[in-house]
Amino acid sequence: MRGLLFLVLLLTACAAQAYIGPGAGVSFFGSLWAIVVGVVLSLAAVLIWPLRWALRRLRRRAPQAPAASDRDA
């Protein structure tokens, strides 16, 4: 019975006459931008990590060239 009463009241509600200023939209889009950038950066970090790992591994295996002071002697 309560559910039916809630449904009837929900369907018969009148539209609110309210003003939303431009500051609310700027805040909303600023927050949305922060979330989108955070998700993109975290995905990029996860996707780039194997490439960085492989490059570091290859650099460690590469033979070191003799220093300039060793060649002159």
Biotite code that builds the C-alpha atoms (Angstrom):
import biotite.structure as struc

atoms = struc.array([
    struc.Atom([0.000, 0.000, 0.000], chain_id="A", res_id=1, res_name="MET", atom_name="CA", element="C"),
    struc.Atom([2.852, 2.384, 0.831], chain_id="A", res_id=2, res_name="ARG", atom_name="CA", element="C"),
    struc.Atom([4.501, 1.654, -2.509], chain_id="A", res_id=3, res_name="GLY", atom_name="CA", element="C"),
    struc.Atom([1.301, 2.494, -4.361], chain_id="A", res_id=4, res_name="LEU", atom_name="CA", element="C"),
    struc.Atom([0.910, 5.736, -2.412], chain_id="A", res_id=5, res_name="LEU", atom_name="CA", element="C"),
    struc.Atom([4.538, 6.658, -3.180], chain_id="A", res_id=6, res_name="PHE", atom_name="CA", element="C"),
    struc.Atom([4.018, 5.925, -6.878], chain_id="A", res_id=7, res_name="LEU", atom_name="CA", element="C"),
    struc.Atom([0.832, 8.023, -7.027], chain_id="A", res_id=8, res_name="VAL", atom_name="CA", element="C"),
    struc.Atom([2.534, 10.960, -5.277], chain_id="A", res_id=9, res_name="LEU", atom_name="CA", element="C"),
    struc.Atom([5.567, 10.656, -7.526], chain_id="A", res_id=10, res_name="LEU", atom_name="CA", element="C"),
    struc.Atom([3.484, 10.698, -10.704], chain_id="A", res_id=11, res_name="LEU", atom_name="CA", element="C"),
    struc.Atom([1.335, 13.640, -9.594], chain_id="A", res_id=12, res_name="THR", atom_name="CA", element="C"),
    struc.Atom([4.189, 15.923, -8.493], chain_id="A", res_id=13, res_name="ALA", atom_name="CA", element="C"),
    struc.Atom([4.209, 19.397, -10.023], chain_id="A", res_id=14, res_name="CYS", atom_name="CA", element="C"),
    struc.Atom([7.217, 20.867, -11.789], chain_id="A", res_id=15, res_name="ALA", atom_name="CA", element="C"),
    struc.Atom([9.441, 23.008, -9.593], chain_id="A", res_id=16, res_name="ALA", atom_name="CA", element="C"),
    struc.Atom([9.851, 26.655, -10.489], chain_id="A", res_id=17, res_name="GLN", atom_name="CA", element="C"),
    struc.Atom([13.514, 27.074, -9.607], chain_id="A", res_id=18, res_name="ALA", atom_name="CA", element="C"),
    struc.Atom([16.413, 29.073, -11.011], chain_id="A", res_id=19, res_name="TYR", atom_name="CA", element="C"),
    struc.Atom([19.806, 27.509, -11.505], chain_id="A", res_id=20, res_name="ILE", atom_name="CA", element="C"),
    struc.Atom([22.484, 30.150, -11.977], chain_id="A", res_id=21, res_name="GLY", atom_name="CA", element="C"),
    struc.Atom([25.450, 29.868, -14.343], chain_id="A", res_id=22, res_name="PRO", atom_name="CA", element="C"),
    struc.Atom([27.800, 29.105, -11.453], chain_id="A", res_id=23, res_name="GLY", atom_name="CA", element="C"),
    struc.Atom([26.178, 25.702, -10.971], chain_id="A", res_id=24, res_name="ALA", atom_name="CA", element="C"),
    struc.Atom([26.900, 24.756, -14.575], chain_id="A", res_id=25, res_name="GLY", atom_name="CA", element="C"),
    struc.Atom([30.513, 25.903, -14.330], chain_id="A", res_id=26, res_name="VAL", atom_name="CA", element="C"),
    struc.Atom([30.970, 23.865, -11.159], chain_id="A", res_id=27, res_name="SER", atom_name="CA", element="C"),
    struc.Atom([29.377, 20.819, -12.746], chain_id="A", res_id=28, res_name="PHE", atom_name="CA", element="C"),
    struc.Atom([31.527, 20.972, -15.876], chain_id="A", res_id=29, res_name="PHE", atom_name="CA", element="C"),
    struc.Atom([34.658, 21.632, -13.825], chain_id="A", res_id=30, res_name="GLY", atom_name="CA", element="C"),
    struc.Atom([34.004, 18.540, -11.732], chain_id="A", res_id=31, res_name="SER", atom_name="CA", element="C"),
    struc.Atom([33.165, 16.495, -14.817], chain_id="A", res_id=32, res_name="LEU", atom_name="CA", element="C"),
    struc.Atom([36.391, 17.662, -16.490], chain_id="A", res_id=33, res_name="TRP", atom_name="CA", element="C"),
    struc.Atom([38.433, 16.631, -13.444], chain_id="A", res_id=34, res_name="ALA", atom_name="CA", element="C"),
    struc.Atom([36.874, 13.162, -13.442], chain_id="A", res_id=35, res_name="ILE", atom_name="CA", element="C"),
    struc.Atom([37.421, 12.674, -17.188], chain_id="A", res_id=36, res_name="VAL", atom_name="CA", element="C"),
    struc.Atom([41.050, 13.814, -16.998], chain_id="A", res_id=37, res_name="VAL", atom_name="CA", element="C"),
    struc.Atom([41.670, 11.568, -13.991], chain_id="A", res_id=38, res_name="GLY", atom_name="CA", element="C"),
    struc.Atom([40.252, 8.517, -15.768], chain_id="A", res_id=39, res_name="VAL", atom_name="CA", element="C"),
    struc.Atom([42.208, 9.223, -18.954], chain_id="A", res_id=40, res_name="VAL", atom_name="CA", element="C"),
    struc.Atom([45.481, 9.729, -17.072], chain_id="A", res_id=41, res_name="LEU", atom_name="CA", element="C"),
    struc.Atom([45.033, 6.555, -15.050], chain_id="A", res_id=42, res_name="SER", atom_name="CA", element="C"),
    struc.Atom([44.256, 4.540, -18.183], chain_id="A", res_id=43, res_name="LEU", atom_name="CA", element="C"),
    struc.Atom([47.280, 6.034, -19.931], chain_id="A", res_id=44, res_name="ALA", atom_name="CA", element="C"),
    struc.Atom([49.507, 5.154, -16.983], chain_id="A", res_id=45, res_name="ALA", atom_name="CA", element="C"),
    struc.Atom([48.282, 1.555, -16.984], chain_id="A", res_id=46, res_name="VAL", atom_name="CA", element="C"),
    struc.Atom([48.661, 1.193, -20.757], chain_id="A", res_id=47, res_name="LEU", atom_name="CA", element="C"),
    struc.Atom([52.093, 2.847, -20.961], chain_id="A", res_id=48, res_name="ILE", atom_name="CA", element="C"),
    struc.Atom([53.575, 0.937, -18.010], chain_id="A", res_id=49, res_name="TRP", atom_name="CA", element="C"),
    struc.Atom([54.536, -2.229, -19.976], chain_id="A", res_id=50, res_name="PRO", atom_name="CA", element="C"),
    struc.Atom([56.250, -0.114, -22.637], chain_id="A", res_id=51, res_name="LEU", atom_name="CA", element="C"),
    struc.Atom([58.275, 1.793, -20.043], chain_id="A", res_id=52, res_name="ARG", atom_name="CA", element="C"),
    struc.Atom([59.204, -1.476, -18.347], chain_id="A", res_id=53, res_name="TRP", atom_name="CA", element="C"),
    struc.Atom([60.404, -2.989, -21.641], chain_id="A", res_id=54, res_name="ALA", atom_name="CA", element="C"),
    struc.Atom([62.458, 0.102, -22.534], chain_id="A", res_id=55, res_name="LEU", atom_name="CA", element="C"),
    struc.Atom([64.177, 0.094, -19.146], chain_id="A", res_id=56, res_name="ARG", atom_name="CA", element="C"),
    struc.Atom([64.923, -3.598, -19.517], chain_id="A", res_id=57, res_name="ARG", atom_name="CA", element="C"),
    struc.Atom([66.439, -3.075, -22.986], chain_id="A", res_id=58, res_name="LEU", atom_name="CA", element="C"),
    struc.Atom([68.586, -0.183, -21.775], chain_id="A", res_id=59, res_name="ARG", atom_name="CA", element="C"),
    struc.Atom([70.055, -2.309, -18.996], chain_id="A", res_id=60, res_name="ARG", atom_name="CA", element="C"),
    struc.Atom([71.063, -5.028, -21.448], chain_id="A", res_id=61, res_name="ARG", atom_name="CA", element="C"),
    struc.Atom([72.647, -2.653, -23.986], chain_id="A", res_id=62, res_name="ALA", atom_name="CA", element="C"),
    struc.Atom([76.472, -2.696, -23.821], chain_id="A", res_id=63, res_name="PRO", atom_name="CA", element="C"),
    struc.Atom([77.989, 0.436, -22.391], chain_id="A", res_id=64, res_name="GLN", atom_name="CA", element="C"),
    struc.Atom([80.241, 2.463, -24.715], chain_id="A", res_id=65, res_name="ALA", atom_name="CA", element="C"),
    struc.Atom([83.674, 3.231, -23.228], chain_id="A", res_id=66, res_name="PRO", atom_name="CA", element="C"),
    struc.Atom([84.005, 6.653, -21.685], chain_id="A", res_id=67, res_name="ALA", atom_name="CA", element="C"),
    struc.Atom([85.985, 9.357, -23.536], chain_id="A", res_id=68, res_name="ALA", atom_name="CA", element="C"),
    struc.Atom([88.802, 9.264, -20.973], chain_id="A", res_id=69, res_name="SER", atom_name="CA", element="C"),
    struc.Atom([89.261, 5.499, -21.502], chain_id="A", res_id=70, res_name="ASP", atom_name="CA", element="C"),
    struc.Atom([89.661, 5.886, -25.284], chain_id="A", res_id=71, res_name="ARG", atom_name="CA", element="C"),
    struc.Atom([92.340, 8.604, -25.029], chain_id="A", res_id=72, res_name="ASP", atom_name="CA", element="C"),
    struc.Atom([94.640, 6.574, -22.767], chain_id="A", res_id=73, res_name="ALA", atom_name="CA", element="C"),
])
